[in-house]
Amino acid sequence: MRKHIVPLVCAAVFMVLAVGCSKQGSGKPVIGYICKNTTDTFAIGYNNAARAKLEGLKKDGVIGNYYFYDGQSDPVTQIALMDTAITQGCNYIVFLPAEAAGSAPVLDRAKEKNIPVIVVNSRTTNTDELATAYVGSNDVQAGEMMAEFVRSQIPQGGGWGHIQGPIGNSAQIERGQGIHNILDKDPNWKMLDEQPGNWLGEIATRFAEDWRTKYGTGLNAIICDNDDMSSAAQNVMNAAGRSDIIAIGVDGNPGPLSMIKSGDLKATIYQDGIGQVSKGIDLAVDLINGKQIPKESWIDFVLITQDNVDQYLK
């Protein structure tokens, strides 16, 4: 968790994007949407879908208002924004945590005020205990799928590196667990390095360049916790004439899908982020309407290769 000089109250004031008119006089509920960030490619896609869905609910009179809060990939900011959501009268929260432990106090704050929270996409350490519901995909499965694909493409084995998401995020923890579940048990595979890339392609590029130089032909695969990093790593290898090195990640963003179509990238693991946030908002609406909702909702990952990429390119 990073330390911040700016006081939390100021952070909450400047980092919240309030959308629409006030709920005063409407008597209708207000939804607060606390996202992970507004910068990485995967987040941009599901955030846009969430905005559109919330705007539609407001237009249809289902809710009186909604607020969109940018968590800036920082749990301290997310905690401050939860306090802002309480002050602004949010009755329901849809929450995408930045970190498993660091973002957990968001749920503590909500519990104190009896505000239902739908946690989406990644989990906090207290999600099972305090969240009204969770919507996501099994990140251990995603890690295992990446590792199994690498094994299928290079049956003789070799050396692999892992570029992680932000340390402490539940996806980073669980995808890494899935990768190690498969490759640690295979004597034909050896882990060469494992470093945090923070979801960023520019960091993955530096690691890919360093590892190519350091390990040479001993490097056979780079497994990444998201697509921005895997596509960047693969571009480094392709440019260096090492297209034999397989990079793979998670999300199914448009750029990597185009690379799969052209043959410049072998595969990705598709994560339906839009489906996740849409389901989370639907569950909040069900609560508004007095319905019972499931404690957990799971959306499957899908392996995308040239064989099925056309189904996902838009």
Steps between C-alpha positions, in 0.01 A plus 500: 500500500644836402521794741340826396582854599166641396247461784234238439218752520655704219562183299135409527393845386724513197481138386123453495307550181139577592258423220148630460277698727460468873258249647334766716129485451503183290481255790669245276819309584850609404771260380868569554742334257857485637722374221856372510633761256410683180827449312574140404336363187294234672366745758404756236277242330305391804483853644338627180248217518426580865445870426259416218306253712475736798397788276225280357374411848490867590319592180243226560440620855628184665756705695504866589869548434838332480858601574808377319816492714852450361703285740826569312624145579559618856329351808552818704311695236226237489450522876473879480252470214285263704479773764400744225234257375354484851496880524334528159221267601578186302266218600675220305863456397648311205868459587805383301786470752855611424656271761382200697613619844548872441149557364326290767412804720256610231278211603551580867377857438196370311419251774503779760236687298300189394567573132485190274814448290529294183869418453597446136801362309749458788457422866596655831610289795161562663279457192362164616415644840368848422401531134134458414609320184803434282511486119814389323697227330721231651850649472669178610335341195637778278854433622461128445362558148799716407746242632323213324503690170874559529556130571287402201703725268842399634460137610875455550497764773743783563548817700223744589461843653195648669408871482253561781224751560523742793617309805211449740221508242296181523540432126879520538491262793261246350628501140849443633370213709342343194818529293708344774240225551584373151862588423653433842390138466650455154870405514545612140431864594717738701403844625768753409354819646182650646450876529209747545397689188204686654281427192724732291636416155801729538618312808446165327704627207798567727481157661464328163805678363705422811397134508566448128855627551559320829353158423534476121369174358429379854192724506200339333188661649391821673175465691334828595214592729336717234493564126666840498811332640488183288454686171788734589724205587409318179572812292850513649563138408356530151711808427811313614425201279395286798140429404564149633460644850136480603343784697150466636281711731145558617217730390438478125551869421457621138872548431608151605201349319617669179848358560350152534309549176820599318704221657726733701367365832402141565222535756335682786260406777179700454349659809151643462544819701194660344296198598637520854409866562166462324413207726614696805276793415212262425541352848486848654174560313365168627576617854321828431198297389508290816622180336735245651832472315768229486806546719731421206465519121772358275576576136727252321832585337545397135819410313521704180722389209484552125233230492240710684634857504244621244224442756656760731631762255261793470 
